């Protein structure tokens, strides 16, 4: 299993309570270095100009693209599309109240009070060991 304590994760979500739940699930699974941003513009600033390399992105599907902007219902798809187009290879987990299956990402987690986020993240994070983190 990859050592998750060494990775930096960024949560992209404008819902404060959901962000806290996701942070708790990541911490439960050993990830300690977690940053939360509320819009996509701040995420891109971190990707391009952040102090540390980002190892994992956990994104919602609907949130503002820029600070103070209105919620974009396609934000998560736009993020995945832009990362593919720019060949940015950071694993993505979608955590959304929309129960989606999205190809070419690390995994999708349905955000619901009925779901055990800790174990759902554990399953998806298990895919990281097969990924680039295992090489470090």
Backbone as JSON, one array per atom type, in Angstrom:
{
  "sequence": "XXXXXXXXXXXXXXXXXXXXXXXXXXXXXXXXXXXXXXXXXXXXXXXXXXXXXXXXXXXXXXXXXXXXXXXXXXXXXXXXXXXXXXXXXXXXXXXXXXXXXXXXXXXXXXXXXXXXXXXXXXXXXXXXXXXXXXXX",
  "N": [[0.84, -1.19, 0.0], [0.52, 2.21, -0.8], [2.23, 4.91, 0.85], [0.21, 6.96, 2.31], [0.49, 9.12, 3.97], [2.37, 10.79, 3.02], [1.41, 12.22, 0.91], [-0.03, 15.06, -0.83], [-3.23, 16.34, -0.75], [-5.9, 17.93, -2.46], [-9.01, 19.3, -1.88], [-11.79, 20.13, -3.77], [-14.47, 21.94, -3.33], [-17.45, 23.69, -2.71], [-19.14, 23.42, -0.62], [-19.09, 23.71, 2.71], [-19.6, 21.89, 4.84], [-19.63, 19.39, 3.6], [-17.04, 19.4, 2.65], [-15.67, 19.21, 5.09], [-16.48, 16.64, 5.9], [-15.28, 15.11, 3.86], [-12.59, 15.7, 4.3], [-12.29, 14.5, 6.84], [-12.64, 11.8, 6.13], [-10.43, 11.42, 4.43], [-8.35, 11.87, 6.26], [-8.85, 9.76, 8.02], [-8.0, 7.74, 6.42], [-5.29, 8.11, 6.39], [-4.19, 10.32, 5.09], [-2.62, 13.34, 5.55], [-1.84, 15.89, 4.73], [-3.81, 18.19, 3.67], [-5.64, 20.35, 1.67], [-8.25, 22.71, 1.21], [-10.15, 24.09, -1.39], [-12.5, 26.44, -2.69], [-13.28, 27.01, -5.23], [-12.65, 26.57, -8.77], [-10.68, 28.17, -9.93], [-8.9, 28.73, -7.83], [-7.88, 26.19, -7.44], [-6.48, 25.76, -9.85], [-4.51, 27.71, -9.53], [-3.09, 26.55, -7.44], [-2.2, 24.2, -8.67], [-0.53, 25.2, -10.71], [1.11, 27.13, -9.43], [1.52, 26.49, -6.8], [3.14, 25.82, -3.62], [3.79, 23.16, -3.07], [3.87, 19.99, -4.77], [0.86, 18.64, -6.03], [-0.73, 15.66, -5.17], [-3.15, 14.4, -5.27], [-6.51, 14.98, -6.21], [-9.62, 15.76, -4.93], [-12.73, 16.15, -6.04], [-15.83, 17.94, -6.23], [-18.78, 17.96, -8.29], [-20.27, 20.17, -8.93], [-19.75, 23.47, -8.58], [-18.48, 26.85, -8.08], [-16.58, 28.24, -10.81], [-14.87, 30.35, -10.51], [-13.75, 32.57, -7.88], [-16.38, 33.85, -5.97], [-18.11, 33.43, -8.02], [-20.99, 32.08, -9.82], [-22.56, 28.88, -9.22], [-21.32, 26.3, -11.21], [-22.71, 23.84, -13.08], [-21.32, 22.0, -14.5], [-18.75, 21.94, -13.58], [-16.97, 19.95, -12.46], [-16.68, 18.16, -14.61], [-15.51, 19.9, -16.45], [-13.08, 20.38, -15.2], [-11.86, 17.81, -15.24], [-11.71, 17.41, -18.0], [-10.04, 19.57, -18.82], [-7.68, 18.91, -17.48], [-7.02, 16.53, -18.76], [-6.63, 17.53, -21.35], [-4.48, 19.28, -20.96], [-2.63, 17.5, -20.21], [-2.13, 16.93, -17.49], [-1.18, 15.0, -14.93], [-2.63, 14.08, -12.39], [-4.07, 12.12, -9.95], [-7.64, 11.84, -9.75], [-10.43, 11.99, -7.64], [-13.85, 11.85, -7.72], [-16.22, 13.19, -5.65], [-19.39, 13.29, -5.04], [-22.82, 14.3, -4.61], [-24.27, 13.51, -6.66], [-24.66, 10.46, -8.09], [-22.26, 9.26, -9.8], [-20.56, 7.57, -12.47], [-17.48, 7.86, -13.73], [-15.31, 7.73, -16.43], [-11.71, 7.16, -16.71], [-10.69, 8.32, -14.36], [-9.44, 8.2, -10.95], [-11.47, 7.35, -9.21], [-15.01, 7.29, -8.27], [-17.04, 8.58, -5.72], [-20.01, 8.3, -4.05], [-21.57, 10.83, -2.44], [-23.34, 10.64, 0.35], [-25.49, 10.47, 3.13], [-26.11, 7.9, 3.69], [-23.97, 6.45, 3.0], [-20.79, 5.02, 3.83], [-18.3, 7.0, 4.12], [-15.58, 6.8, 4.91], [-14.82, 4.08, 4.4], [-15.46, 3.93, 1.69], [-13.66, 5.78, 0.57], [-11.34, 4.47, 1.29], [-11.41, 2.19, -0.37], [-11.23, 3.38, -2.95], [-8.84, 4.86, -2.71], [-7.09, 2.79, -2.52], [-6.46, 2.25, -5.12], [-4.41, 3.97, -5.68], [-1.98, 2.81, -5.06], [-1.33, 1.3, -7.25], [-0.73, 3.2, -8.89], [1.28, 6.11, -9.71], [2.28, 6.87, -7.22], [3.28, 4.71, -5.88], [5.79, 4.38, -6.87], [7.46, 6.19, -5.67]],
  "CA": [[0.0, 0.0, 0.0], [1.27, 3.47, -0.85], [2.23, 5.66, 2.11], [-0.66, 8.11, 2.06], [0.83, 10.25, 4.84], [3.33, 11.65, 2.31], [0.83, 12.9, -0.25], [-0.81, 16.3, -0.64], [-4.53, 16.26, -1.39], [-6.68, 19.16, -2.52], [-10.45, 19.1, -2.01], [-12.45, 21.24, -4.46], [-15.89, 21.86, -2.99], [-17.92, 24.93, -2.1], [-19.97, 23.08, 0.53], [-18.18, 23.62, 3.85], [-19.84, 20.67, 5.63], [-19.18, 18.25, 2.8], [-15.57, 19.48, 2.68], [-15.23, 18.68, 6.39], [-16.67, 15.18, 5.85], [-14.26, 14.53, 2.97], [-11.31, 15.84, 5.03], [-12.27, 13.46, 7.89], [-12.45, 10.49, 5.48], [-9.03, 11.37, 3.97], [-7.51, 11.7, 7.45], [-9.09, 8.4, 8.49], [-7.21, 6.86, 5.55], [-3.87, 8.38, 6.52], [-3.71, 11.52, 4.39], [-2.51, 14.41, 6.55], [-1.63, 17.19, 4.09], [-5.05, 18.4, 2.93], [-6.03, 21.75, 1.47], [-9.57, 22.82, 0.59], [-10.43, 25.31, -2.15], [-13.94, 26.5, -2.94], [-13.56, 27.25, -6.64], [-11.65, 25.97, -9.64], [-9.57, 29.11, -10.15], [-7.91, 28.53, -6.75], [-7.23, 24.91, -7.69], [-5.48, 25.95, -10.92], [-3.38, 28.46, -8.94], [-2.3, 25.58, -6.68], [-1.56, 23.28, -9.61], [0.55, 25.88, -11.45], [2.0, 28.01, -8.65], [1.55, 26.1, -5.39], [4.44, 25.51, -3.01], [4.03, 21.72, -3.12], [3.21, 19.23, -5.83], [-0.4, 18.03, -5.6], [-0.73, 14.24, -5.5], [-4.51, 13.89, -5.36], [-7.58, 15.97, -6.2], [-10.97, 15.25, -4.65], [-13.57, 17.23, -6.55], [-17.27, 17.87, -6.38], [-19.1, 18.18, -9.71], [-20.96, 21.45, -9.12], [-19.22, 24.53, -7.72], [-18.08, 27.98, -8.93], [-15.29, 28.15, -11.49], [-14.0, 31.37, -9.94], [-14.17, 33.11, -6.6], [-17.56, 34.71, -6.04], [-18.91, 33.11, -9.2], [-22.16, 31.23, -9.59], [-22.26, 27.45, -9.31], [-21.29, 25.75, -12.56], [-23.15, 22.45, -12.96], [-20.38, 21.15, -15.25], [-17.4, 22.26, -13.09], [-16.13, 18.75, -12.32], [-16.35, 17.67, -15.96], [-14.58, 20.86, -17.06], [-11.79, 20.14, -14.57], [-11.3, 16.55, -15.77], [-11.42, 17.65, -19.42], [-8.87, 20.46, -18.94], [-6.5, 18.18, -17.04], [-6.66, 15.61, -19.85], [-6.14, 18.33, -22.47], [-3.17, 19.84, -20.61], [-1.79, 16.35, -19.82], [-1.76, 17.04, -16.07], [-1.42, 13.65, -14.44], [-2.88, 14.02, -10.95], [-5.26, 11.3, -9.77], [-8.84, 12.56, -9.36], [-11.58, 11.29, -7.08], [-15.05, 12.67, -7.71], [-17.08, 12.9, -4.51], [-20.54, 14.11, -5.38], [-24.12, 13.77, -4.24], [-24.73, 12.87, -7.89], [-23.99, 9.16, -8.1], [-21.73, 9.2, -11.16], [-19.43, 6.73, -12.83], [-16.76, 8.66, -14.72], [-14.11, 7.0, -16.89], [-10.38, 7.79, -16.72], [-10.28, 8.95, -13.11], [-9.14, 7.2, -9.93], [-12.71, 6.76, -8.75], [-16.14, 8.14, -7.91], [-17.65, 8.26, -4.45], [-21.32, 8.92, -3.9], [-21.68, 11.51, -1.15], [-24.67, 10.45, 0.88], [-25.48, 10.1, 4.56], [-26.26, 6.44, 3.74], [-22.7, 5.85, 2.61], [-19.66, 5.1, 4.74], [-17.24, 7.69, 3.35], [-14.25, 6.28, 5.26], [-14.5, 2.84, 3.67], [-15.49, 4.2, 0.25], [-12.38, 6.39, 0.21], [-10.31, 3.43, 1.42], [-11.45, 1.38, -1.6], [-10.72, 4.14, -4.1], [-7.43, 5.19, -2.48], [-6.31, 1.57, -2.79], [-6.0, 2.33, -6.51], [-3.2, 4.8, -5.76], [-0.76, 2.01, -4.99], [-1.0, 0.84, -8.58], [-0.43, 4.42, -9.62], [2.62, 6.66, -9.63], [2.76, 7.06, -5.85], [4.01, 3.51, -5.45], [7.17, 4.46, -7.37], [8.28, 7.14, -4.9]],
  "C": [[0.88, 1.25, 0.0], [1.19, 4.18, 0.5], [1.46, 6.96, 1.9], [-0.31, 9.32, 2.91], [1.76, 11.23, 4.12], [2.68, 12.46, 1.18], [0.08, 14.17, 0.14], [-2.1, 16.16, -1.44], [-5.19, 17.63, -1.38], [-8.15, 18.78, -2.75], [-11.01, 20.34, -2.71], [-13.94, 21.11, -4.23], [-16.3, 23.16, -2.33], [-18.83, 24.69, -0.9], [-19.06, 22.8, 1.73], [-18.35, 22.3, 4.6], [-19.38, 19.42, 4.89], [-17.65, 18.22, 2.77], [-15.01, 18.91, 3.97], [-15.37, 17.16, 6.42], [-15.6, 14.5, 5.01], [-12.9, 14.57, 3.66], [-11.2, 14.75, 6.09], [-12.0, 12.08, 7.28], [-11.01, 10.34, 4.97], [-8.1, 11.14, 5.16], [-7.63, 10.3, 8.02], [-8.21, 7.42, 7.69], [-5.73, 7.23, 5.5], [-3.33, 9.6, 5.79], [-3.74, 12.68, 5.38], [-2.45, 15.8, 5.91], [-2.81, 17.46, 3.15], [-5.35, 19.89, 2.86], [-7.42, 21.74, 0.86], [-9.67, 24.14, -0.15], [-11.9, 25.27, -2.54], [-14.3, 26.79, -4.4], [-12.39, 26.73, -7.47], [-10.45, 26.88, -9.9], [-8.49, 28.91, -9.1], [-7.18, 27.2, -6.93], [-6.14, 25.07, -8.75], [-4.28, 26.74, -10.41], [-2.49, 27.5, -8.17], [-1.53, 24.64, -7.61], [-0.35, 23.95, -10.26], [1.56, 26.59, -10.56], [2.12, 27.62, -7.18], [2.95, 25.73, -4.93], [4.8, 24.03, -3.19], [3.31, 21.1, -4.3], [1.93, 18.61, -5.25], [-0.4, 16.58, -6.09], [-2.12, 13.67, -5.73], [-5.49, 15.06, -5.34], [-8.88, 15.24, -5.91], [-11.92, 16.38, -5.03], [-15.06, 16.9, -6.49], [-17.54, 18.07, -7.88], [-19.69, 19.57, -9.97], [-20.45, 22.46, -8.1], [-18.78, 25.67, -8.63], [-16.72, 27.73, -9.6], [-14.33, 29.21, -10.95], [-14.6, 31.93, -8.66], [-15.35, 34.07, -6.76], [-18.47, 34.43, -7.22], [-20.12, 32.27, -8.84], [-21.76, 29.77, -9.77], [-22.37, 26.99, -10.76], [-21.62, 24.26, -12.44], [-22.21, 21.47, -13.68], [-18.94, 21.27, -14.72], [-16.48, 21.03, -13.02], [-15.72, 18.18, -13.67], [-15.35, 18.58, -16.64], [-13.16, 20.66, -16.5], [-11.12, 18.91, -15.17], [-10.86, 16.74, -17.23], [-10.15, 18.5, -19.59], [-7.6, 19.73, -18.52], [-6.06, 17.18, -18.11], [-6.02, 16.39, -21.0], [-4.73, 18.86, -22.2], [-2.19, 18.75, -20.14], [-1.25, 16.49, -18.4], [-2.18, 15.73, -15.42], [-1.5, 13.63, -12.91], [-4.14, 13.18, -10.78], [-6.44, 12.13, -9.24], [-9.86, 11.59, -8.78], [-12.74, 12.27, -7.13], [-15.87, 12.23, -6.5], [-18.27, 13.84, -4.62], [-21.82, 13.47, -4.89], [-24.83, 13.21, -5.48], [-23.97, 11.55, -7.96], [-23.5, 8.87, -9.51], [-20.63, 8.16, -11.3], [-18.73, 7.48, -13.97], [-15.5, 7.91, -15.14], [-12.84, 7.83, -16.72], [-10.04, 8.61, -15.48], [-10.03, 7.84, -12.09], [-10.41, 6.54, -9.41], [-13.78, 7.78, -8.44], [-16.72, 7.65, -6.59], [-18.95, 9.03, -4.34], [-21.39, 9.51, -2.5], [-23.12, 11.43, -0.68], [-24.55, 10.05, 2.35], [-25.6, 8.57, 4.73], [-24.93, 5.73, 3.51], [-21.65, 6.01, 3.7], [-18.49, 5.69, 3.96], [-15.86, 7.11, 3.63], [-13.91, 5.05, 4.44], [-14.58, 3.03, 2.16], [-14.19, 4.84, -0.22], [-11.27, 5.35, 0.29], [-10.24, 2.58, 0.15], [-10.81, 2.13, -2.76], [-9.24, 4.48, -3.93], [-6.52, 3.98, -2.66], [-5.78, 1.55, -4.21], [-4.75, 3.16, -6.67], [-1.94, 3.96, -5.75], [-0.35, 1.48, -6.35], [-0.54, 2.01, -9.45], [0.99, 4.89, -9.33], [3.14, 6.77, -8.21], [3.59, 5.88, -5.36], [5.49, 3.58, -5.85], [8.07, 5.32, -6.48], [8.93, 6.51, -3.7]]
}
